[in-house]
Amino acid sequence: MNDTPATLEYDATGLLCPLPVLRANRKLRELPVGGLLTVRATDPAAEADFPAYCRQTGHELVSADCEGEVLVFIIRKR
């Protein structure tokens, strides 16, 4: 039995609001419940957009970090 959650990554660097969230939403549909999506974005609005998206949809924002100019979000599908 494998307890490792399914994972996907999405590179939204260079995209502007609302595309990072819209495309991440599309990617989350590919995951089973409990799966993790890592999103990389450069749009400054993403810093507020992803927490708001998770609050509205019930997905869990596991982490929000910054790697230089790139924002990195990890979302667990609910």
N, C-alpha and C positions, 0 to 999 in steps of 0.2 A: 504494500500500500504506500502510495506517495503522498506525503503531507505538504509538499512544496506547492504553493499556489501558482496557477498559470500566470505568466507575465508577458506583457507586450511593451514595446517602446514606441513613442511617436515623436518625431522631430518637427516641431512647429516653429523652429527658428526662422526669422524673416517674415512670418505671417503677422498680420495686424488684426486687432479685435474686429469682429468676434470669431475669426477663423480658428485660432488655437483651441478655444473651448468647443466650437462646433465639430471640429475634426476629432478632438479627444472623445467627445460624446459618441461619435461614430465608431471609434476604436474600442471603446468600452463595451459596445454591443457584441463584439467578437469574443469577449471574456466570459467565463462562467462566474457566478456569484463567488466572491472571495478573491477573484483574480486581481492582479496588480497592473496598473498602467503607469509607466514613467513617461512624463511629457517634458520636453525641453522647449522653452520659448524665450524669445528676446523682446517681445512687446511688453513695455512697462505696465500696461493695463492688466496683463495676465496675473500680476501679483494680487490684485483685488478680485479679478474675474474667477479664478479657480476656487478660492474659498467660498465665494458666493454660489458658484455652480454646485459645489458639494453640499452646501446647506440646503439648496433648493431641491436637489435630486435625491438626497439621502446617502450618497456615496461618501466614503471616508477619505478625507485628505490626510494621508499618513504622514507626509512631510512636504515642506516647501523650503527649498534651499537655493542658494545662488552660487554658481561656479563661474566666477568672472562676470561676464556680461550676460550669461545664460541663466535663466530661472529654471529650476528643476522641481517638478511636482510629482509626487507618487500618490496615486489614487487607488483605493480598494473598492471594487465594485460591490454594491449591496443589492 
